[in-house]
């Protein structure tokens, strides 16, 4: 669907009922695709959408990846093969994980296993690998770059870290539309029917909160993110952003209270005891609480409110200072 003049939003379905919205911007001179979703999504949704609206894939000028995640970069190889003239770009800080499936698996999805004594099931690892077809990039971005798509149409790259350090959003200056990706994650990630299915997987809390504060100051008239409806009213946009920030604060408060109650605890203890208190989704998604929990625990440690150490088995634990 066209959500603003010449800006198209394409739903891409993966892992059953999960959905990620990618965006296609078609200018008179240049065109841009933001994200490729998973390995099957170019063939399943993106290319058929282009054909349906009469857009020649050979005309695609740029493919920008908002951040490193399988449902945003997994279709890079097939999309690049289908549109070989397009330059594939991402933020420099996410490049290592976007160019290498092995790197994103080890550095992002399996990063908590060894330090915390966790074990991601082999079938889950195999599925994530299969959904992520990586390829070399043509260059990188830093934030602030402007892309000219037509005589009077410019879009601007906005660095919006927090979910990853190299997360970017795209701002259309003409229509004041923000293509936000996962710059803010509300209190749950939604599926194709707008049902909450996963926790918000922010990871770098100070950066995340700064990003939200920055977005609250921007003149945004349409807010289109990766897993949520399009918001057009200022009150709705600001509510989404504020609720994202407040949920992050809420999780951090729960972790601090838990630390004071327990005196000493591991990540598994926090997941087991706190998931029911912070959950806004089906319990099958609780495993991804490792991302926000570790992010908030790192911030509490940096502030001196908790102390991080290791137990006799060599696994990370937290205690009161």
C-alpha positions as CSV (number, residue, x, y, z in Angstrom):
1,X,0.0,0.0,0.0
2,X,1.1,3.6,-0.6
3,X,1.3,5.3,2.8
4,X,2.6,8.7,1.4
5,X,3.1,10.0,-2.1
6,X,5.5,7.5,-3.8
7,X,6.2,5.6,-0.5
8,X,5.0,2.0,-0.5
9,X,4.8,-0.3,2.5
10,X,5.0,-4.0,1.8
11,X,4.1,-6.7,4.4
12,X,6.5,-9.6,4.4
13,X,5.5,-12.8,6.3
14,X,7.9,-15.2,8.0
15,X,8.1,-17.7,10.7
16,X,4.4,-18.5,10.5
17,X,2.4,-15.4,11.5
18,X,5.2,-12.9,12.0
19,X,5.5,-9.9,9.7
20,X,8.0,-7.2,8.9
21,X,7.1,-4.1,6.8
22,X,9.6,-3.1,4.2
23,X,9.4,0.2,2.3
24,X,9.8,1.0,-1.4
25,X,10.3,4.7,-2.4
26,X,9.9,5.4,-6.1
27,X,11.1,8.7,-7.4
28,X,11.2,10.2,-10.8
29,X,14.9,9.7,-11.1
30,X,16.0,7.2,-8.4
31,X,14.3,4.6,-6.2
32,X,15.1,3.0,-2.8
33,X,14.1,-0.2,-0.9
34,X,14.4,-0.1,2.8
35,X,15.1,-3.7,4.1
36,X,14.7,-7.1,2.4
37,X,13.1,-9.2,5.3
38,X,14.1,-12.9,5.1
39,X,15.6,-15.1,2.5
40,X,12.2,-16.0,0.9
41,X,10.5,-12.6,1.1
42,X,11.9,-11.0,-2.1
43,X,10.4,-13.8,-4.2
44,X,7.3,-14.1,-2.0
45,X,6.2,-10.5,-1.5
46,X,8.7,-7.8,-2.6
47,X,9.2,-8.6,-6.3
48,X,5.5,-9.5,-6.9
49,X,4.6,-6.2,-5.3
50,X,6.9,-4.4,-7.7
51,X,5.5,-6.2,-10.7
52,X,1.9,-5.5,-9.5
53,X,2.4,-1.7,-9.4
54,X,4.4,-1.7,-12.7
55,X,7.8,-1.0,-11.2
56,X,10.8,-2.4,-13.1
57,X,13.2,-4.0,-10.6
58,X,16.1,-2.9,-12.9
59,X,15.3,0.7,-11.9
60,X,16.0,0.1,-8.2
61,X,18.8,2.4,-7.3
62,X,19.5,1.7,-3.6
63,X,18.8,-1.1,-1.1
64,X,19.2,0.3,2.5
65,X,19.2,-2.1,5.5
66,X,17.9,-0.5,8.6
67,X,19.8,-2.8,10.9
68,X,21.3,-6.2,11.5
69,X,18.4,-8.7,12.1
70,X,17.4,-11.7,10.0
71,X,14.0,-10.2,9.2
72,X,15.6,-7.0,7.8
73,X,18.7,-8.3,6.1
74,X,17.9,-12.0,5.4
75,X,16.8,-11.4,1.8
76,X,19.9,-9.4,0.8
77,X,21.4,-12.0,-1.5
78,X,18.2,-12.8,-3.5
79,X,17.2,-9.1,-3.6
80,X,20.6,-8.0,-4.9
81,X,20.5,-10.8,-7.5
82,X,17.1,-9.6,-8.6
83,X,18.1,-5.9,-8.8
84,X,21.8,-6.0,-9.6
85,X,22.0,-2.2,-10.4
86,X,21.0,-1.3,-6.8
87,X,23.7,-0.3,-4.3
88,X,23.4,-2.2,-1.1
89,X,24.1,0.0,1.9
90,X,23.9,0.0,5.7
91,X,25.3,1.8,8.7
92,X,29.0,1.1,9.2
93,X,28.5,-0.2,12.8
94,X,26.2,-3.0,11.6
95,X,28.2,-3.9,8.5
96,X,30.1,-6.9,10.0
97,X,26.8,-8.7,11.0
98,X,25.0,-7.7,7.8
99,X,27.6,-9.1,5.5
100,X,28.1,-12.4,7.3
101,X,25.5,-14.9,8.4
102,X,28.0,-16.6,10.7
103,X,28.9,-13.3,12.3
104,X,25.3,-12.3,13.1
105,X,24.6,-15.8,14.5
106,X,27.6,-15.7,16.8
107,X,27.6,-12.0,17.7
108,X,23.9,-11.3,18.0
109,X,21.7,-14.4,18.3
110,X,24.1,-16.7,20.3
111,X,25.8,-13.9,22.3
112,X,24.1,-14.8,25.6
113,X,24.6,-18.6,25.4
114,X,28.2,-19.1,26.7
115,X,28.3,-16.2,29.3
116,X,25.0,-17.2,30.9
117,X,25.0,-21.0,30.5
118,X,22.2,-21.0,28.0
119,X,21.9,-23.2,24.9
120,X,19.9,-22.2,21.8
121,X,18.2,-25.2,20.3
122,X,20.0,-26.6,17.2
123,X,16.7,-26.4,15.2
124,X,16.3,-22.8,16.0
125,X,19.9,-22.0,14.9
126,X,19.3,-23.9,11.7
127,X,16.1,-22.0,11.0
128,X,17.7,-18.6,11.6
129,X,20.6,-19.5,9.3
130,X,18.3,-20.6,6.5
131,X,16.4,-17.3,6.7
132,X,19.5,-15.2,6.4
133,X,21.2,-15.1,3.0
134,X,24.0,-12.6,3.3
135,X,26.2,-11.0,0.6
136,X,28.8,-8.2,0.4
137,X,27.7,-4.6,0.7
138,X,28.5,-1.8,-1.7
139,X,29.2,0.8,1.0
140,X,28.2,2.2,4.4
141,X,26.4,5.1,5.9
142,X,27.0,7.1,9.1
143,X,23.7,9.0,9.5
144,X,22.8,12.4,8.0
145,X,23.2,11.3,4.4
146,X,20.5,12.6,2.0
147,X,19.3,10.7,-1.0
148,X,17.8,12.6,-3.9
149,X,15.0,10.5,-5.5
150,X,13.4,13.2,-7.7
151,X,13.8,16.9,-8.6
152,X,12.2,18.1,-5.4
153,X,12.3,14.9,-3.3
154,X,15.0,14.2,-0.7
155,X,15.1,11.6,2.1
156,X,17.5,11.6,5.0
157,X,19.2,8.8,6.9
158,X,18.8,9.2,10.7
159,X,21.0,7.1,13.0
160,X,18.7,5.6,15.6
161,X,20.8,3.3,17.8
162,X,19.4,1.2,20.7
163,X,18.1,-2.0,19.1
164,X,21.6,-2.2,17.4
165,X,24.3,0.4,17.4
166,X,24.0,0.9,13.6
167,X,20.2,1.1,13.4
168,X,19.0,3.7,10.9
169,X,15.6,5.2,10.1
170,X,14.7,7.1,6.9
171,X,13.0,10.5,7.0
172,X,11.1,11.9,4.1
173,X,11.4,15.6,4.4
174,X,8.6,16.3,1.9
175,X,5.8,14.4,3.6
176,X,7.4,14.3,7.1
177,X,7.2,10.5,7.1
178,X,9.5,8.5,9.2
179,X,10.3,4.9,8.2
180,X,11.3,3.9,11.6
181,X,12.3,0.2,11.5
182,X,12.8,-0.8,15.1
183,X,14.1,2.5,16.4
184,X,11.4,2.3,19.1
185,X,9.8,-1.1,20.1
186,X,6.8,-0.2,22.2
187,X,6.1,-2.9,24.9
188,X,5.7,-5.8,22.4
189,X,6.4,-6.7,18.8
190,X,3.2,-7.5,16.8
191,X,2.4,-10.2,14.2
192,X,0.5,-9.9,10.9
193,X,-2.8,-9.6,12.8
194,X,-1.4,-7.0,15.2
195,X,-1.3,-9.5,18.1
196,X,1.7,-9.1,20.6
197,X,4.1,-12.0,20.0
198,X,7.5,-10.9,21.2
199,X,9.1,-8.6,23.8
200,X,10.8,-5.4,22.6
201,X,14.4,-6.4,21.9
202,X,16.2,-3.2,22.6
203,X,19.8,-3.9,23.8
204,X,21.8,-0.7,24.3
205,X,19.6,1.2,26.8
206,X,21.2,4.7,26.9
207,X,21.4,4.9,23.1
208,X,17.8,3.6,22.9
209,X,16.4,6.2,25.3
210,X,18.4,9.0,23.5
211,X,16.9,7.8,20.2
212,X,13.4,8.0,21.5
213,X,14.0,11.5,23.0
214,X,15.3,12.6,19.6
215,X,12.3,11.2,17.7
216,X,9.9,12.9,20.1
217,X,11.4,16.2,18.9
218,X,11.1,15.5,15.2
219,X,8.2,16.9,13.1
220,X,6.7,13.5,12.1
221,X,3.3,13.3,10.4
222,X,3.4,9.6,9.4
223,X,5.2,7.0,11.5
224,X,5.7,3.6,9.8
225,X,7.7,1.1,11.7
226,X,8.6,-2.5,11.0
227,X,6.1,-4.4,13.1
228,X,3.3,-2.0,14.0
229,X,0.5,-0.1,12.3
230,X,1.1,3.3,10.6
231,X,0.5,6.2,13.0
232,X,-0.6,9.5,11.6
233,X,-1.8,11.5,14.5
234,X,0.8,13.4,16.5
235,X,-0.8,12.1,19.8
236,X,-0.6,8.5,18.6
237,X,3.0,8.8,17.4
238,X,4.1,10.4,20.7
239,X,2.2,7.9,22.7
240,X,4.0,5.0,20.9
241,X,7.4,6.6,21.6
242,X,6.6,7.5,25.2
243,X,5.3,4.0,25.9
244,X,8.4,2.5,24.4
245,X,10.5,4.6,26.8
246,X,8.3,3.9,29.8
247,X,8.4,0.2,29.2
248,X,12.2,0.2,29.2
249,X,12.2,2.1,32.5
250,X,9.6,-0.4,33.9
251,X,11.8,-3.4,33.0
252,X,14.8,-1.7,34.6
253,X,12.9,-1.0,37.8
254,X,11.7,-4.6,38.0
255,X,15.3,-5.9,37.6
256,X,16.6,-3.6,40.3
257,X,13.8,-4.6,42.7
258,X,14.6,-8.3,41.9
259,X,18.2,-7.7,42.7
260,X,17.4,-6.1,46.0
261,X,15.1,-9.0,46.9
262,X,17.5,-11.8,45.8
263,X,20.9,-10.3,46.7
264,X,22.5,-12.4,44.0
265,X,21.0,-13.8,40.8
266,X,21.7,-15.1,37.3
267,X,20.0,-14.2,34.0
268,X,18.0,-17.4,34.2
269,X,16.6,-16.4,37.6
270,X,15.4,-13.1,36.3
271,X,13.9,-14.7,33.2
272,X,12.0,-17.2,35.3
273,X,10.7,-14.9,37.9
274,X,10.2,-11.6,36.1
275,X,8.8,-12.8,32.7
276,X,5.2,-13.0,34.0
277,X,5.5,-9.5,35.5
278,X,6.8,-7.8,32.3
279,X,5.1,-9.9,29.7
280,X,2.7,-8.3,27.2
281,X,2.8,-11.2,24.7
282,X,2.4,-15.0,24.6
283,X,4.8,-16.7,26.9
284,X,6.4,-18.5,23.9
285,X,8.3,-15.3,23.2
286,X,9.9,-15.0,26.6
287,X,13.3,-16.3,25.5
288,X,14.0,-13.0,23.7
289,X,13.8,-11.1,27.0
290,X,17.5,-11.9,27.1
291,X,18.0,-8.8,24.9
292,X,16.2,-6.1,27.0
293,X,17.2,-7.8,30.3
294,X,20.9,-7.8,29.5
295,X,20.6,-4.2,28.2
296,X,19.0,-3.0,31.4
297,X,21.3,-5.0,33.6
298,X,24.3,-3.5,31.9
299,X,23.0,-0.1,32.5
300,X,22.3,-0.8,36.2
301,X,25.8,-2.1,36.5
302,X,27.3,1.0,34.8
303,X,25.3,3.2,37.3
304,X,26.7,1.3,40.2
305,X,23.3,-0.1,41.3
306,X,24.3,-3.7,40.7
307,X,27.6,-5.4,40.5
308,X,28.5,-8.0,37.8
309,X,30.6,-11.0,38.5
310,X,30.9,-14.7,37.8
311,X,29.9,-17.7,39.9
312,X,31.9,-20.9,40.5
313,X,30.8,-22.3,37.1
314,X,32.1,-19.2,35.3
315,X,28.6,-17.9,34.5
316,X,27.6,-14.2,34.8
317,X,25.7,-13.2,37.9
318,X,24.7,-9.9,39.5
319,X,24.7,-8.9,43.1
320,X,24.2,-5.8,45.2
321,X,27.3,-3.5,45.4
